Amino acid sequence: MDSKDNKKKDDTHQVHKNSHFVQAFGHAMAGIGELLVRERNMRFHIFAACVVLIVGIYVDLGRSDWLWISVAVFTVISAEFLNTVVEAIVDLIVGENYHPLAKVAKDVASGGVLAAAAFAIVVGILIFQPYLLPNLQMIFR
């Protein structure tokens, strides 16, 4: 048995391009699962999106309101994906060492999530205020 045969048996990780859609889809789903397991903030964002979905259904949002809510939610989720990618790549490159540029990369990526979340909050306030404010005024009278 030569060294090439040993390498084939020991190499169980994919290093080449996906050969078909199902394989690519499987990797994408694994990535989403990994993100949900590793990132507490992503679980919070998903929870918040579910709350917004329930409230939106309750107040019977219109089509354009749903469009804005969808944009806001997916902006935050996409920012969290990118933040996680940046963190993973930086950690891979610098390991346990400190580098000021690694800090900049992580801080900027995290700031992107914060900006996306602020956008989502503003959109949520603008969308839900006309629906919820009259109900809150009625409750506190």
C-alpha positions as CSV (number, residue, x, y, z in Angstrom):
1,M,0.0,0.0,0.0
2,D,1.6,3.3,-1.0
3,S,1.2,6.7,0.6
4,K,-1.4,7.8,-1.9
5,D,-3.8,5.0,-0.8
6,N,-3.4,5.9,2.9
7,K,-4.2,9.6,2.1
8,K,-7.4,8.7,0.3
9,K,-8.7,6.6,3.3
10,D,-7.7,9.2,5.9
11,D,-9.0,12.3,3.9
12,T,-12.7,12.4,4.7
13,H,-13.2,16.1,4.3
14,Q,-14.3,17.6,1.0
15,V,-11.7,19.9,-0.5
16,H,-13.1,20.1,-4.1
17,K,-16.0,22.0,-5.5
18,N,-19.5,20.5,-4.9
19,S,-20.4,18.0,-7.6
20,H,-24.2,18.6,-7.6
21,F,-26.9,20.8,-6.1
22,V,-27.9,18.4,-3.4
23,Q,-24.4,18.3,-2.0
24,A,-24.2,22.1,-2.1
25,F,-27.6,22.4,-0.4
26,G,-26.4,20.0,2.3
27,H,-23.4,22.1,3.0
28,A,-25.5,25.2,3.1
29,M,-27.9,23.6,5.6
30,A,-25.0,22.4,7.7
31,G,-23.7,26.0,7.8
32,I,-27.0,27.4,9.0
33,G,-27.1,24.7,11.6
34,E,-23.6,25.5,12.7
35,L,-24.4,29.2,13.0
36,L,-27.5,28.4,15.1
37,V,-25.5,26.2,17.4
38,R,-22.5,28.4,17.8
39,E,-23.9,31.9,17.8
40,R,-26.1,33.0,20.7
41,N,-26.9,36.3,19.0
42,M,-28.3,34.5,15.9
43,R,-30.6,32.5,18.1
44,F,-31.8,35.8,19.6
45,H,-32.3,37.3,16.1
46,I,-34.4,34.3,15.1
47,F,-36.4,34.5,18.3
48,A,-37.0,38.3,17.6
49,A,-38.0,37.5,14.0
50,C,-40.5,35.0,15.3
51,V,-42.0,37.5,17.7
52,V,-42.3,40.0,14.9
53,L,-43.9,37.4,12.7
54,I,-46.5,36.6,15.4
55,V,-47.3,40.3,16.1
56,G,-47.5,41.0,12.3
57,I,-50.0,38.2,11.9
58,Y,-51.9,39.5,14.9
59,V,-52.2,43.0,13.6
60,D,-52.8,41.9,10.0
61,L,-49.9,43.7,8.4
62,G,-50.4,44.8,4.8
63,R,-48.2,43.6,1.9
64,S,-45.9,46.6,1.8
65,D,-45.5,46.4,5.6
66,W,-44.5,42.7,5.3
67,L,-42.0,43.7,2.6
68,W,-40.3,46.1,4.9
69,I,-40.3,43.7,7.8
70,S,-38.8,41.0,5.6
71,V,-36.1,43.3,4.4
72,A,-35.3,44.3,8.0
73,V,-35.2,40.8,9.3
74,F,-33.1,39.4,6.5
75,T,-30.7,42.4,6.7
76,V,-30.0,41.5,10.3
77,I,-29.7,37.8,9.6
78,S,-27.4,38.4,6.7
79,A,-25.2,40.7,8.7
80,E,-25.0,38.0,11.4
81,F,-23.9,35.5,8.8
82,L,-21.2,37.8,7.5
83,N,-20.1,38.6,11.1
84,T,-19.7,34.9,11.8
85,V,-17.7,34.4,8.6
86,V,-15.3,37.3,9.5
87,E,-14.8,36.0,13.0
88,A,-14.1,32.5,11.8
89,I,-11.6,33.6,9.2
90,V,-9.8,36.0,11.6
91,D,-9.6,33.2,14.2
92,L,-8.3,30.8,11.7
93,I,-5.6,33.3,10.6
94,V,-4.4,34.7,13.9
95,G,-5.2,31.8,16.2
96,E,-4.7,32.7,19.9
97,N,-2.4,35.7,18.9
98,Y,-3.5,39.3,19.1
99,H,-3.3,41.5,16.1
100,P,-4.7,45.0,15.9
101,L,-6.1,44.4,12.4
102,A,-7.9,41.3,13.6
103,K,-9.6,43.5,16.2
104,V,-10.6,46.0,13.5
105,A,-12.1,43.2,11.3
106,K,-14.1,41.7,14.1
107,D,-15.2,45.1,15.5
108,V,-16.3,46.3,12.1
109,A,-18.2,43.1,11.3
110,S,-19.9,43.4,14.7
111,G,-20.7,47.0,14.0
112,G,-22.4,45.9,10.8
113,V,-24.7,43.7,12.8
114,L,-25.5,46.5,15.2
115,A,-26.3,48.9,12.3
116,A,-28.5,46.2,10.7
117,A,-30.3,45.7,14.0
118,A,-30.8,49.5,14.5
119,F,-32.3,49.6,10.9
120,A,-34.6,46.7,11.9
121,I,-35.7,48.5,15.1
122,V,-36.5,51.7,13.2
123,V,-38.4,49.8,10.5
124,G,-40.3,47.9,13.3
125,I,-41.2,51.1,15.1
126,L,-42.4,52.8,11.9
127,I,-44.4,49.7,10.8
128,F,-46.0,48.7,14.1
129,Q,-46.6,52.1,15.7
130,P,-49.9,52.8,13.9
131,Y,-51.2,49.3,14.9
132,L,-50.0,49.1,18.5
133,L,-50.2,52.7,19.8
134,P,-54.0,52.8,19.7
135,N,-54.2,49.5,21.5
136,L,-51.7,50.6,24.2
137,Q,-53.6,53.9,24.7
138,M,-56.8,51.9,25.1
139,I,-55.2,49.6,27.7
140,F,-53.8,52.5,29.8
141,R,-57.1,54.5,29.9
